[in-house]
Amino acid sequence: MAGLSDLGRYSEPALYVLISLAEGPKHGYAMQDDIGALTGTRPGPGTLYGAVRRLEEHGYIEALPEQDRRKPYRLTDTGRAALTAELRRIEHLAGTGLRRLAVA
């Protein structure tokens, strides 16, 4: 599996989208609100839908049928595995950094 690192500089917005969708399907506006609550900064539509497009291309998320003129998305099994791997990588990195700070 490739992982989010394939998205290069676009990996952070993609990570936020995956985290948002981890609790269930959402449409774009709901993802913007959720990401804003998580990070303190609500992504603009260009950033959000650019990440959504790339995630769809990689098979990490998929669109669901429209509901009231809104297009919801959900996490795929591949996306769930990629998110899990990325969060574990970040957890390891943060743990190492914190241990090193404690020694310094």
N, C-alpha and C positions, 0 to 999 in steps of 0.2 A: 504494500500500500504506500502511495506517495506521501500523503500528509499535507498539512497546511503550508509547509515551507515552500511547496511548489507555487504558491500564490505570491511569493516574494514580498514586496513592500505592501501588498494588499492583504496580508494575512491577518492583521489586527482587526479591521472591520469584519472580515469573514469569521474570525473567532467569535466576535460579539454576536453575529447573526446566528451562528451555531448554538451558542449558549442560550440565546433567546428562544430558539426553537426546541431546545432540549426539554422544555416543560410542556410542549404541545404546539400544534399548528398556529400560525399567526399570519396576518396580512401585513403589508409594509408599514402602515401607520402604527399598528400595535407593536411591531418590532422596534420602530423608532422610539416610541415611548418607553418600552422595556429596556432598551440599550441605554437610553438617557438616564433611567433610574439606576441602572447598574454602574454606569461610568461617570455620571455627572454631566455628560455631553451628549445631546441628541444628535445623531448623524443626519446630515442632509440627504435629500432624496438621491442625488447623484452618487454619493458614497454608498448609501444603503443598496440601491438597485445595481450598482456596479458589483458589489460583493455578492448579491443574490445571483446575478448572471453568472459570475465565475463559479460559485458554488454549485449551481445547476449544471454547468458544463462539466464539472468534475464528478457529478453524481452524488454530491453530499447532501443536497436538498432536492425536493421535487415540488412542483406546483400542484395544487389541488383544484378542483372545479371552482369557478367563481361563486361567491356568495354575496348577494346585494351589491354587485359591481365591484367587489373587492376580491383580489386573488390571494388566497392563503397559500402558505408553503409549509412543508413539514420536513423534518430530518429523515434521511434514509438510514438504513443500517450501515452503509459505508460512511455516511456523515457522522453517525454516532461513534463508530470506531475511530475515525480521524479526530473527533473532538476529545474522546477519552485519551488517545495517545498524546495529543497536544497538551491537555491539562496535566497529565502525568509528567510530561517533559518540563512544563513550567513549574510544577510542584518540586521536582528534583532540583531545578535551577535555583528556585527561591530558597529551598532548604540548604543548599550548598552555600549560597550567599549569606544567609543568616548565620550559619555555623562559622563562616570565616569572619564575619563581623564580631561575633562573640569572642573569638580568639584574639582579634586585633586590639 
